[in-house]
């Protein structure tokens, strides 16, 4: 019985690690595609704005910026609040 509880405990950590890995991979993909859209559309962004995108962990915000980047003509169009 004790080994079963330990197994469940360990499995919980494994599952948490997998979920964190999925979230990190999703964040990295969204960041990469957002920067590709910005570059492809030749939107001038500062190094600070590029770093803002690269360091963002908020998936909803990355989605918002991505949607804006599809029609933006300036960085201000993307990053406005």
PDB file with SEQRES, HELIX, SHEET and CRYST1 records, atoms N, CA, C and O in Angstrom:
SEQRES   1 A   81  UNK UNK UNK UNK UNK UNK UNK UNK UNK UNK UNK UNK UNK          
SEQRES   2 A   81  UNK UNK UNK UNK UNK UNK UNK UNK UNK UNK UNK UNK UNK          
SEQRES   3 A   81  UNK UNK UNK UNK UNK UNK UNK UNK UNK UNK UNK UNK UNK          
SEQRES   4 A   81  UNK UNK UNK UNK UNK UNK UNK UNK UNK UNK UNK UNK UNK          
SEQRES   5 A   81  UNK UNK UNK UNK UNK UNK UNK UNK UNK UNK UNK UNK UNK          
SEQRES   6 A   81  UNK UNK UNK UNK UNK UNK UNK UNK UNK UNK UNK UNK UNK          
SEQRES   7 A   81  UNK UNK UNK                                                  
HELIX    1 AA1 UNK A    2  UNK A   40  1                                  39    
HELIX    2 AA2 UNK A   47  UNK A   55  1                                   9    
HELIX    3 AA3 UNK A   59  UNK A   69  1                                  11    
HELIX    4 AA4 UNK A   75  UNK A   79  1                                   5    
CRYST1    1.000    1.000    1.000  90.00  90.00  90.00 P 1           1          
ATOM      1  N   UNK A   1       0.821  -1.191   0.000  1.00  0.00           N  
ATOM      2  CA  UNK A   1       0.000   0.000   0.000  1.00  0.00           C  
ATOM      3  C   UNK A   1       0.867   1.257   0.000  1.00  0.00           C  
ATOM      4  O   UNK A   1       0.586   2.203  -0.736  1.00  0.00           O  
ATOM      5  N   UNK A   2       1.914   1.273   0.818  1.00  0.00           N  
ATOM      6  CA  UNK A   2       2.783   2.445   0.899  1.00  0.00           C  
ATOM      7  C   UNK A   2       3.462   2.702  -0.443  1.00  0.00           C  
ATOM      8  O   UNK A   2       3.619   3.853  -0.850  1.00  0.00           O  
ATOM      9  N   UNK A   3       3.866   1.629  -1.133  1.00  0.00           N  
ATOM     10  CA  UNK A   3       4.524   1.817  -2.423  1.00  0.00           C  
ATOM     11  C   UNK A   3       3.551   2.365  -3.461  1.00  0.00           C  
ATOM     12  O   UNK A   3       3.954   3.104  -4.359  1.00  0.00           O  
ATOM     13  N   UNK A   4       2.268   2.008  -3.344  1.00  0.00           N  
ATOM     14  CA  UNK A   4       1.260   2.543  -4.264  1.00  0.00           C  
ATOM     15  C   UNK A   4       1.105   4.049  -4.072  1.00  0.00           C  
ATOM     16  O   UNK A   4       1.008   4.794  -5.047  1.00  0.00           O  
ATOM     17  N   UNK A   5       1.081   4.502  -2.807  1.00  0.00           N  
ATOM     18  CA  UNK A   5       0.970   5.940  -2.527  1.00  0.00           C  
ATOM     19  C   UNK A   5       2.201   6.663  -3.037  1.00  0.00           C  
ATOM     20  O   UNK A   5       2.105   7.743  -3.621  1.00  0.00           O  
ATOM     21  N   UNK A   6       3.366   6.056  -2.809  1.00  0.00           N  
ATOM     22  CA  UNK A   6       4.608   6.663  -3.287  1.00  0.00           C  
ATOM     23  C   UNK A   6       4.574   6.753  -4.812  1.00  0.00           C  
ATOM     24  O   UNK A   6       4.985   7.759  -5.390  1.00  0.00           O  
ATOM     25  N   UNK A   7       4.090   5.712  -5.449  1.00  0.00           N  
ATOM     26  CA  UNK A   7       3.987   5.696  -6.903  1.00  0.00           C  
ATOM     27  C   UNK A   7       3.055   6.807  -7.391  1.00  0.00           C  
ATOM     28  O   UNK A   7       3.369   7.501  -8.358  1.00  0.00           O  
ATOM     29  N   UNK A   8       1.916   6.974  -6.727  1.00  0.00           N  
ATOM     30  CA  UNK A   8       0.986   8.047  -7.095  1.00  0.00           C  
ATOM     31  C   UNK A   8       1.634   9.411  -6.899  1.00  0.00           C  
ATOM     32  O   UNK A   8       1.454  10.317  -7.713  1.00  0.00           O  
ATOM     33  N   UNK A   9       2.392   9.549  -5.809  1.00  0.00           N  
ATOM     34  CA  UNK A   9       3.088  10.798  -5.499  1.00  0.00           C  
ATOM     35  C   UNK A   9       4.108  11.117  -6.599  1.00  0.00           C  
ATOM     36  O   UNK A   9       4.155  12.237  -7.108  1.00  0.00           O  
ATOM     37  N   UNK A  10       4.903  10.139  -6.949  1.00  0.00           N  
ATOM     38  CA  UNK A  10       5.925  10.311  -7.994  1.00  0.00           C  
ATOM     39  C   UNK A  10       5.260  10.591  -9.337  1.00  0.00           C  
ATOM     40  O   UNK A  10       5.717  11.454 -10.086  1.00  0.00           O  
ATOM     41  N   UNK A  11       4.194   9.874  -9.644  1.00  0.00           N  
ATOM     42  CA  UNK A  11       3.477  10.084 -10.907  1.00  0.00           C  
ATOM     43  C   UNK A  11       2.923  11.510 -10.976  1.00  0.00           C  
ATOM     44  O   UNK A  11       2.906  12.121 -12.044  1.00  0.00           O  
ATOM     45  N   UNK A  12       2.479  12.029  -9.849  1.00  0.00           N  
ATOM     46  CA  UNK A  12       1.997  13.413  -9.813  1.00  0.00           C  
ATOM     47  C   UNK A  12       3.087  14.391 -10.219  1.00  0.00           C  
ATOM     48  O   UNK A  12       2.825  15.343 -10.955  1.00  0.00           O  
ATOM     49  N   UNK A  13       4.307  14.164  -9.746  1.00  0.00           N  
ATOM     50  CA  UNK A  13       5.428  15.018 -10.138  1.00  0.00           C  
ATOM     51  C   UNK A  13       5.743  14.865 -11.617  1.00  0.00           C  
ATOM     52  O   UNK A  13       6.025  15.848 -12.302  1.00  0.00           O  
ATOM     53  N   UNK A  14       5.694  13.643 -12.106  1.00  0.00           N  
ATOM     54  CA  UNK A  14       5.961  13.400 -13.525  1.00  0.00           C  
ATOM     55  C   UNK A  14       4.924  14.118 -14.394  1.00  0.00           C  
ATOM     56  O   UNK A  14       5.263  14.741 -15.400  1.00  0.00           O  
ATOM     57  N   UNK A  15       3.662  14.017 -13.988  1.00  0.00           N  
ATOM     58  CA  UNK A  15       2.592  14.658 -14.748  1.00  0.00           C  
ATOM     59  C   UNK A  15       2.750  16.177 -14.721  1.00  0.00           C  
ATOM     60  O   UNK A  15       2.561  16.841 -15.740  1.00  0.00           O  
ATOM     61  N   UNK A  16       3.094  16.716 -13.571  1.00  0.00           N  
ATOM     62  CA  UNK A  16       3.309  18.157 -13.457  1.00  0.00           C  
ATOM     63  C   UNK A  16       4.463  18.591 -14.361  1.00  0.00           C  
ATOM     64  O   UNK A  16       4.376  19.623 -15.027  1.00  0.00           O  
ATOM     65  N   UNK A  17       5.520  17.820 -14.386  1.00  0.00           N  
ATOM     66  CA  UNK A  17       6.665  18.124 -15.238  1.00  0.00           C  
ATOM     67  C   UNK A  17       6.299  18.088 -16.713  1.00  0.00           C  
ATOM     68  O   UNK A  17       6.746  18.931 -17.490  1.00  0.00           O  
ATOM     69  N   UNK A  18       5.483  17.109 -17.100  1.00  0.00           N  
ATOM     70  CA  UNK A  18       5.047  17.014 -18.501  1.00  0.00           C  
ATOM     71  C   UNK A  18       4.216  18.239 -18.879  1.00  0.00           C  
ATOM     72  O   UNK A  18       4.392  18.808 -19.956  1.00  0.00           O  
ATOM     73  N   UNK A  19       3.307  18.641 -17.984  1.00  0.00           N  
ATOM     74  CA  UNK A  19       2.453  19.798 -18.257  1.00  0.00           C  
ATOM     75  C   UNK A  19       3.286  21.072 -18.359  1.00  0.00           C  
ATOM     76  O   UNK A  19       3.051  21.899 -19.241  1.00  0.00           O  
ATOM     77  N   UNK A  20       4.252  21.233 -17.468  1.00  0.00           N  
ATOM     78  CA  UNK A  20       5.125  22.404 -17.541  1.00  0.00           C  
ATOM     79  C   UNK A  20       5.921  22.393 -18.842  1.00  0.00           C  
ATOM     80  O   UNK A  20       6.131  23.441 -19.454  1.00  0.00           O  
ATOM     81  N   UNK A  21       6.358  21.224 -19.259  1.00  0.00           N  
ATOM     82  CA  UNK A  21       7.085  21.106 -20.526  1.00  0.00           C  
ATOM     83  C   UNK A  21       6.211  21.466 -21.716  1.00  0.00           C  
ATOM     84  O   UNK A  21       6.670  22.128 -22.647  1.00  0.00           O  
ATOM     85  N   UNK A  22       4.957  21.036 -21.695  1.00  0.00           N  
ATOM     86  CA  UNK A  22       4.026  21.388 -22.775  1.00  0.00           C  
ATOM     87  C   UNK A  22       3.796  22.899 -22.818  1.00  0.00           C  
ATOM     88  O   UNK A  22       3.794  23.505 -23.889  1.00  0.00           O  
ATOM     89  N   UNK A  23       3.604  23.492 -21.651  1.00  0.00           N  
ATOM     90  CA  UNK A  23       3.379  24.937 -21.581  1.00  0.00           C  
ATOM     91  C   UNK A  23       4.599  25.706 -22.092  1.00  0.00           C  
ATOM     92  O   UNK A  23       4.461  26.686 -22.824  1.00  0.00           O  
ATOM     93  N   UNK A  24       5.775  25.261 -21.707  1.00  0.00           N  
ATOM     94  CA  UNK A  24       6.995  25.925 -22.150  1.00  0.00           C  
ATOM     95  C   UNK A  24       7.150  25.788 -23.659  1.00  0.00           C  
ATOM     96  O   UNK A  24       7.518  26.749 -24.336  1.00  0.00           O  
ATOM     97  N   UNK A  25       6.873  24.612 -24.186  1.00  0.00           N  
ATOM     98  CA  UNK A  25       6.969  24.412 -25.632  1.00  0.00           C  
ATOM     99  C   UNK A  25       5.963  25.274 -26.383  1.00  0.00           C  
ATOM    100  O   UNK A  25       6.282  25.829 -27.434  1.00  0.00           O  
ATOM    101  N   UNK A  26       4.766  25.385 -25.858  1.00  0.00           N  
ATOM    102  CA  UNK A  26       3.745  26.218 -26.481  1.00  0.00           C  
ATOM    103  C   UNK A  26       4.159  27.675 -26.456  1.00  0.00           C  
ATOM    104  O   UNK A  26       4.003  28.385 -27.450  1.00  0.00           O  
ATOM    105  N   UNK A  27       4.688  28.129 -25.324  1.00  0.00           N  
ATOM    106  CA  UNK A  27       5.152  29.511 -25.218  1.00  0.00           C  
ATOM    107  C   UNK A  27       6.278  29.787 -26.212  1.00  0.00           C  
ATOM    108  O   UNK A  27       6.283  30.826 -26.873  1.00  0.00           O  
ATOM    109  N   UNK A  28       7.219  28.872 -26.317  1.00  0.00           N  
ATOM    110  CA  UNK A  28       8.335  29.053 -27.241  1.00  0.00           C  
ATOM    111  C   UNK A  28       7.849  29.101 -28.689  1.00  0.00           C  
ATOM    112  O   UNK A  28       8.348  29.900 -29.481  1.00  0.00           O  
ATOM    113  N   UNK A  29       6.892  28.262 -29.037  1.00  0.00           N  
ATOM    114  CA  UNK A  29       6.343  28.254 -30.398  1.00  0.00           C  
ATOM    115  C   UNK A  29       5.623  29.555 -30.701  1.00  0.00           C  
ATOM    116  O   UNK A  29       5.822  30.144 -31.764  1.00  0.00           O  
ATOM    117  N   UNK A  30       4.789  30.005 -29.776  1.00  0.00           N  
ATOM    118  CA  UNK A  30       4.048  31.254 -29.994  1.00  0.00           C  
ATOM    119  C   UNK A  30       5.007  32.422 -30.140  1.00  0.00           C  
ATOM    120  O   UNK A  30       4.810  33.291 -30.990  1.00  0.00           O  
ATOM    121  N   UNK A  31       6.053  32.445 -29.307  1.00  0.00           N  
ATOM    122  CA  UNK A  31       7.057  33.507 -29.384  1.00  0.00           C  
ATOM    123  C   UNK A  31       7.746  33.481 -30.746  1.00  0.00           C  
ATOM    124  O   UNK A  31       7.897  34.515 -31.396  1.00  0.00           O  
ATOM    125  N   UNK A  32       8.154  32.306 -31.164  1.00  0.00           N  
ATOM    126  CA  UNK A  32       8.857  32.157 -32.441  1.00  0.00           C  
ATOM    127  C   UNK A  32       7.983  32.622 -33.612  1.00  0.00           C  
ATOM    128  O   UNK A  32       8.450  33.356 -34.483  1.00  0.00           O  
ATOM    129  N   UNK A  33       6.726  32.199 -33.631  1.00  0.00           N  
ATOM    130  CA  UNK A  33       5.849  32.573 -34.739  1.00  0.00           C  
ATOM    131  C   UNK A  33       5.510  34.052 -34.719  1.00  0.00           C  
ATOM    132  O   UNK A  33       5.391  34.669 -35.778  1.00  0.00           O  
ATOM    133  N   UNK A  34       5.354  34.630 -33.546  1.00  0.00           N  
ATOM    134  CA  UNK A  34       5.092  36.065 -33.466  1.00  0.00           C  
ATOM    135  C   UNK A  34       6.269  36.854 -34.028  1.00  0.00           C  
ATOM    136  O   UNK A  34       6.079  37.788 -34.807  1.00  0.00           O  
ATOM    137  N   UNK A  35       7.469  36.485 -33.638  1.00  0.00           N  
ATOM    138  CA  UNK A  35       8.647  37.184 -34.158  1.00  0.00           C  
ATOM    139  C   UNK A  35       8.796  36.981 -35.665  1.00  0.00           C  
ATOM    140  O   UNK A  35       9.237  37.892 -36.367  1.00  0.00           O  
ATOM    141  N   UNK A  36       8.434  35.799 -36.172  1.00  0.00           N  
ATOM    142  CA  UNK A  36       8.484  35.560 -37.622  1.00  0.00           C  
ATOM    143  C   UNK A  36       7.484  36.441 -38.361  1.00  0.00           C  
ATOM    144  O   UNK A  36       7.793  36.971 -39.428  1.00  0.00           O  
ATOM    145  N   UNK A  37       6.291  36.599 -37.803  1.00  0.00           N  
ATOM    146  CA  UNK A  37       5.283  37.467 -38.431  1.00  0.00           C  
ATOM    147  C   UNK A  37       5.780  38.901 -38.457  1.00  0.00           C  
ATOM    148  O   UNK A  37       5.675  39.586 -39.475  1.00  0.00           O  
ATOM    149  N   UNK A  38       6.327  39.357 -37.323  1.00  0.00           N  
ATOM    150  CA  UNK A  38       6.853  40.722 -37.243  1.00  0.00           C  
ATOM    151  C   UNK A  38       7.935  40.930 -38.301  1.00  0.00           C  
ATOM    152  O   UNK A  38       7.930  41.939 -39.007  1.00  0.00           O  
ATOM    153  N   UNK A  39       8.850  39.988 -38.411  1.00  0.00           N  
ATOM    154  CA  UNK A  39       9.933  40.098 -39.392  1.00  0.00           C  
ATOM    155  C   UNK A  39       9.400  40.013 -40.825  1.00  0.00           C  
ATOM    156  O   UNK A  39       9.820  40.785 -41.686  1.00  0.00           O  
ATOM    157  N   UNK A  40       8.494  39.095 -41.080  1.00  0.00           N  
ATOM    158  CA  UNK A  40       7.957  38.917 -42.432  1.00  0.00           C  
ATOM    159  C   UNK A  40       7.191  40.153 -42.900  1.00  0.00           C  
ATOM    160  O   UNK A  40       7.211  40.499 -44.081  1.00  0.00           O  
ATOM    161  N   UNK A  41       6.521  40.807 -41.968  1.00  0.00           N  
ATOM    162  CA  UNK A  41       5.751  42.001 -42.313  1.00  0.00           C  
ATOM    163  C   UNK A  41       6.619  43.250 -42.270  1.00  0.00           C  
ATOM    164  O   UNK A  41       6.144  44.360 -42.513  1.00  0.00           O  
ATOM    165  N   UNK A  42       7.897  43.057 -41.956  1.00  0.00           N  
ATOM    166  CA  UNK A  42       8.886  44.142 -41.898  1.00  0.00           C  
ATOM    167  C   UNK A  42       8.454  45.274 -40.959  1.00  0.00           C  
ATOM    168  O   UNK A  42       8.590  46.458 -41.267  1.00  0.00           O  
ATOM    169  N   UNK A  43       7.929  44.859 -39.803  1.00  0.00           N  
ATOM    170  CA  UNK A  43       7.536  45.822 -38.782  1.00  0.00           C  
ATOM    171  C   UNK A  43       8.771  46.108 -37.925  1.00  0.00           C  
ATOM    172  O   UNK A  43       9.364  45.193 -37.353  1.00  0.00           O  
ATOM    173  N   UNK A  44       9.148  47.371 -37.843  1.00  0.00           N  
ATOM    174  CA  UNK A  44      10.327  47.756 -37.070  1.00  0.00           C  
ATOM    175  C   UNK A  44      10.002  47.661 -35.581  1.00  0.00           C  
ATOM    176  O   UNK A  44       9.085  48.318 -35.088  1.00  0.00           O  
ATOM    177  N   UNK A  45      10.765  46.837 -34.879  1.00  0.00           N  
ATOM    178  CA  UNK A  45      10.628  46.728 -33.431  1.00  0.00           C  
ATOM    179  C   UNK A  45      11.986  46.993 -32.798  1.00  0.00           C  
ATOM    180  O   UNK A  45      13.032  46.699 -33.376  1.00  0.00           O  
ATOM    181  N   UNK A  46      11.942  47.553 -31.601  1.00  0.00           N  
ATOM    182  CA  UNK A  46      13.184  47.801 -30.876  1.00  0.00           C  
ATOM    183  C   UNK A  46      13.681  46.502 -30.259  1.00  0.00           C  
ATOM    184  O   UNK A  46      12.942  45.521 -30.176  1.00  0.00           O  
ATOM    185  N   UNK A  47      14.922  46.503 -29.832  1.00  0.00           N  
ATOM    186  CA  UNK A  47      15.464  45.340 -29.146  1.00  0.00           C  
ATOM    187  C   UNK A  47      14.687  45.097 -27.854  1.00  0.00           C  
ATOM    188  O   UNK A  47      14.496  43.951 -27.446  1.00  0.00           O  
ATOM    189  N   UNK A  48      14.243  46.170 -27.215  1.00  0.00           N  
ATOM    190  CA  UNK A  48      13.446  46.043 -25.986  1.00  0.00           C  
ATOM    191  C   UNK A  48      12.107  45.357 -26.280  1.00  0.00           C  
ATOM    192  O   UNK A  48      11.670  44.506 -25.505  1.00  0.00           O  
ATOM    193  N   UNK A  49      11.455  45.717 -27.387  1.00  0.00           N  
ATOM    194  CA  UNK A  49      10.184  45.070 -27.754  1.00  0.00           C  
ATOM    195  C   UNK A  49      10.403  43.604 -28.122  1.00  0.00           C  
ATOM    196  O   UNK A  49       9.593  42.745 -27.774  1.00  0.00           O  
ATOM    197  N   UNK A  50      11.477  43.328 -28.811  1.00  0.00           N  
ATOM    198  CA  UNK A  50      11.804  41.943 -29.167  1.00  0.00           C  
ATOM    199  C   UNK A  50      12.048  41.124 -27.884  1.00  0.00           C  
ATOM    200  O   UNK A  50      11.614  39.977 -27.780  1.00  0.00           O  
ATOM    201  N   UNK A  51      12.738  41.723 -26.927  1.00  0.00           N  
ATOM    202  CA  UNK A  51      12.991  41.048 -25.647  1.00  0.00           C  
ATOM    203  C   UNK A  51      11.681  40.869 -24.877  1.00  0.00           C  
ATOM    204  O   UNK A  51      11.492  39.859 -24.199  1.00  0.00           O  
ATOM    205  N   UNK A  52      10.790  41.837 -24.982  1.00  0.00           N  
ATOM    206  CA  UNK A  52       9.484  41.744 -24.332  1.00  0.00           C  
ATOM    207  C   UNK A  52       8.729  40.518 -24.840  1.00  0.00           C  
ATOM    208  O   UNK A  52       8.113  39.790 -24.061  1.00  0.00           O  
ATOM    209  N   UNK A  53       8.783  40.301 -26.132  1.00  0.00           N  
ATOM    210  CA  UNK A  53       8.139  39.127 -26.724  1.00  0.00           C  
ATOM    211  C   UNK A  53       8.839  37.855 -26.252  1.00  0.00           C  
ATOM    212  O   UNK A  53       8.182  36.901 -25.836  1.00  0.00           O  
ATOM    213  N   UNK A  54      10.155  37.840 -26.315  1.00  0.00           N  
ATOM    214  CA  UNK A  54      10.924  36.639 -25.973  1.00  0.00           C  
ATOM    215  C   UNK A  54      10.769  36.230 -24.514  1.00  0.00           C  
ATOM    216  O   UNK A  54      10.841  35.045 -24.189  1.00  0.00           O  
ATOM    217  N   UNK A  55      10.559  37.193 -23.645  1.00  0.00           N  
ATOM    218  CA  UNK A  55      10.470  36.876 -22.218  1.00  0.00           C  
ATOM    219  C   UNK A  55       9.037  36.708 -21.721  1.00  0.00           C  
ATOM    220  O   UNK A  55       8.824  36.376 -20.555  1.00  0.00           O  
ATOM    221  N   UNK A  56       8.062  36.932 -22.584  1.00  0.00           N  
ATOM    222  CA  UNK A  56       6.659  36.841 -22.175  1.00  0.00           C  
ATOM    223  C   UNK A  56       6.269  35.375 -21.947  1.00  0.00           C  
ATOM    224  O   UNK A  56       6.525  34.515 -22.790  1.00  0.00           O  
ATOM    225  N   UNK A  57       5.652  35.111 -20.803  1.00  0.00           N  
ATOM    226  CA  UNK A  57       5.174  33.761 -20.490  1.00  0.00           C  
ATOM    227  C   UNK A  57       3.650  33.692 -20.473  1.00  0.00           C  
ATOM    228  O   UNK A  57       3.078  32.637 -20.199  1.00  0.00           O  
ATOM    229  N   UNK A  58       3.001  34.797 -20.762  1.00  0.00           N  
ATOM    230  CA  UNK A  58       1.535  34.882 -20.763  1.00  0.00           C  
ATOM    231  C   UNK A  58       1.030  34.482 -22.154  1.00  0.00           C  
ATOM    232  O   UNK A  58       1.114  35.262 -23.102  1.00  0.00           O  
ATOM    233  N   UNK A  59       0.506  33.261 -22.261  1.00  0.00           N  
ATOM    234  CA  UNK A  59       0.078  32.745 -23.562  1.00  0.00           C  
ATOM    235  C   UNK A  59      -1.041  33.589 -24.166  1.00  0.00           C  
ATOM    236  O   UNK A  59      -1.080  33.777 -25.381  1.00  0.00           O  
ATOM    237  N   UNK A  60      -1.939  34.093 -23.347  1.00  0.00           N  
ATOM    238  CA  UNK A  60      -3.037  34.928 -23.851  1.00  0.00           C  
ATOM    239  C   UNK A  60      -2.490  36.219 -24.437  1.00  0.00           C  
ATOM    240  O   UNK A  60      -2.970  36.682 -25.472  1.00  0.00           O  
ATOM    241  N   UNK A  61      -1.496  36.802 -23.792  1.00  0.00           N  
ATOM    242  CA  UNK A  61      -0.895  38.035 -24.308  1.00  0.00           C  
ATOM    243  C   UNK A  61      -0.175  37.762 -25.632  1.00  0.00           C  
ATOM    244  O   UNK A  61      -0.281  38.552 -26.570  1.00  0.00           O  
ATOM    245  N   UNK A  62       0.552  36.651 -25.707  1.00  0.00           N  
ATOM    246  CA  UNK A  62       1.221  36.296 -26.958  1.00  0.00           C  
ATOM    247  C   UNK A  62       0.199  36.123 -28.080  1.00  0.00           C  
ATOM    248  O   UNK A  62       0.438  36.558 -29.206  1.00  0.00           O  
ATOM    249  N   UNK A  63      -0.929  35.496 -27.782  1.00  0.00           N  
ATOM    250  CA  UNK A  63      -2.000  35.342 -28.771  1.00  0.00           C  
ATOM    251  C   UNK A  63      -2.538  36.702 -29.207  1.00  0.00           C  
ATOM    252  O   UNK A  63      -2.784  36.931 -30.391  1.00  0.00           O  
ATOM    253  N   UNK A  64      -2.716  37.594 -28.245  1.00  0.00           N  
ATOM    254  CA  UNK A  64      -3.222  38.939 -28.553  1.00  0.00           C  
ATOM    255  C   UNK A  64      -2.245  39.673 -29.468  1.00  0.00           C  
ATOM    256  O   UNK A  64      -2.651  40.252 -30.475  1.00  0.00           O  
ATOM    257  N   UNK A  65      -0.972  39.650 -29.123  1.00  0.00           N  
ATOM    258  CA  UNK A  65       0.028  40.303 -29.961  1.00  0.00           C  
ATOM    259  C   UNK A  65       0.079  39.676 -31.353  1.00  0.00           C  
ATOM    260  O   UNK A  65       0.199  40.387 -32.351  1.00  0.00           O  
ATOM    261  N   UNK A  66      -0.012  38.354 -31.421  1.00  0.00           N  
ATOM    262  CA  UNK A  66       0.018  37.663 -32.709  1.00  0.00           C  
ATOM    263  C   UNK A  66      -1.138  38.134 -33.588  1.00  0.00           C  
ATOM    264  O   UNK A  66      -0.938  38.459 -34.758  1.00  0.00           O  
ATOM    265  N   UNK A  67      -2.341  38.172 -33.027  1.00  0.00           N  
ATOM    266  CA  UNK A  67      -3.502  38.632 -33.776  1.00  0.00           C  
ATOM    267  C   UNK A  67      -3.334  40.044 -34.279  1.00  0.00           C  
ATOM    268  O   UNK A  67      -3.695  40.351 -35.415  1.00  0.00           O  
ATOM    269  N   UNK A  68      -2.791  40.901 -33.447  1.00  0.00           N  
ATOM    270  CA  UNK A  68      -2.549  42.285 -33.857  1.00  0.00           C  
ATOM    271  C   UNK A  68      -1.478  42.369 -34.934  1.00  0.00           C  
ATOM    272  O   UNK A  68      -1.582  43.180 -35.855  1.00  0.00           O  
ATOM    273  N   UNK A  69      -0.438  41.527 -34.822  1.00  0.00           N  
ATOM    274  CA  UNK A  69       0.676  41.561 -35.776  1.00  0.00           C  
ATOM    275  C   UNK A  69       0.224  41.202 -37.189  1.00  0.00           C  
ATOM    276  O   UNK A  69       0.849  41.616 -38.166  1.00  0.00           O  
ATOM    277  N   UNK A  70      -0.845  40.445 -37.300  1.00  0.00           N  
ATOM    278  CA  UNK A  70      -1.330  40.050 -38.623  1.00  0.00           C  
ATOM    279  C   UNK A  70      -1.750  41.245 -39.468  1.00  0.00           C  
ATOM    280  O   UNK A  70      -1.658  41.201 -40.695  1.00  0.00           O  
ATOM    281  N   UNK A  71      -2.213  42.323 -38.813  1.00  0.00           N  
ATOM    282  CA  UNK A  71      -2.678  43.503 -39.550  1.00  0.00           C  
ATOM    283  C   UNK A  71      -1.907  44.765 -39.210  1.00  0.00           C  
ATOM    284  O   UNK A  71      -2.184  45.825 -39.773  1.00  0.00           O  
ATOM    285  N   UNK A  72      -0.958  44.676 -38.312  1.00  0.00           N  
ATOM    286  CA  UNK A  72      -0.227  45.858 -37.841  1.00  0.00           C  
ATOM    287  C   UNK A  72       0.679  46.430 -38.920  1.00  0.00           C  
ATOM    288  O   UNK A  72       1.164  45.724 -39.804  1.00  0.00           O  
ATOM    289  N   UNK A  73       0.888  47.736 -38.812  1.00  0.00           N  
ATOM    290  CA  UNK A  73       1.876  48.389 -39.682  1.00  0.00           C  
ATOM    291  C   UNK A  73       3.023  48.946 -38.858  1.00  0.00           C  
ATOM    292  O   UNK A  73       4.080  49.277 -39.396  1.00  0.00           O  
ATOM    293  N   UNK A  74       2.812  49.050 -37.534  1.00  0.00           N  
ATOM    294  CA  UNK A  74       3.869  49.535 -36.644  1.00  0.00           C  
ATOM    295  C   UNK A  74       3.885  48.669 -35.375  1.00  0.00           C  
ATOM    296  O   UNK A  74       2.931  47.949 -35.079  1.00  0.00           O  
ATOM    297  N   UNK A  75       4.988  48.761 -34.647  1.00  0.00           N  
ATOM    298  CA  UNK A  75       5.098  48.048 -33.378  1.00  0.00           C  
ATOM    299  C   UNK A  75       4.047  48.548 -32.396  1.00  0.00           C  
ATOM    300  O   UNK A  75       3.526  47.768 -31.599  1.00  0.00           O  
ATOM    301  N   UNK A  76       3.730  49.833 -32.443  1.00  0.00           N  
ATOM    302  CA  UNK A  76       2.721  50.396 -31.547  1.00  0.00           C  
ATOM    303  C   UNK A  76       1.371  49.714 -31.768  1.00  0.00           C  
ATOM    304  O   UNK A  76       0.604  49.545 -30.820  1.00  0.00           O  
ATOM    305  N   UNK A  77       1.072  49.321 -33.010  1.00  0.00           N  
ATOM    306  CA  UNK A  77      -0.178  48.612 -33.287  1.00  0.00           C  
ATOM    307  C   UNK A  77      -0.220  47.261 -32.567  1.00  0.00           C  
ATOM    308  O   UNK A  77      -1.292  46.796 -32.179  1.00  0.00           O  
ATOM    309  N   UNK A  78       0.913  46.652 -32.395  1.00  0.00           N  
ATOM    310  CA  UNK A  78       0.990  45.335 -31.755  1.00  0.00           C  
ATOM    311  C   UNK A  78       0.948  45.453 -30.247  1.00  0.00           C  
ATOM    312  O   UNK A  78       0.197  44.736 -29.585  1.00  0.00           O  
ATOM    313  N   UNK A  79       1.754  46.357 -29.694  1.00  0.00           N  
ATOM    314  CA  UNK A  79       1.968  46.387 -28.260  1.00  0.00           C  
ATOM    315  C   UNK A  79       1.123  47.380 -27.501  1.00  0.00           C  
ATOM    316  O   UNK A  79       1.336  47.584 -26.306  1.00  0.00           O  
ATOM    317  N   UNK A  80       0.165  48.004 -28.170  1.00  0.00           N  
ATOM    318  CA  UNK A  80      -0.700  48.957 -27.473  1.00  0.00           C  
ATOM    319  C   UNK A  80      -1.500  48.243 -26.386  1.00  0.00           C  
ATOM    320  O   UNK A  80      -1.825  47.061 -26.505  1.00  0.00           O  
ATOM    321  N   UNK A  81      -1.803  48.978 -25.339  1.00  0.00           N  
ATOM    322  CA  UNK A  81      -2.596  48.382 -24.241  1.00  0.00           C  
ATOM    323  C   UNK A  81      -4.001  48.891 -24.233  1.00  0.00           C  
ATOM    324  O   UNK A  81      -4.797  48.494 -23.381  1.00  0.00           O  
TER     325      UNK A  81                                                      
END                                                                             
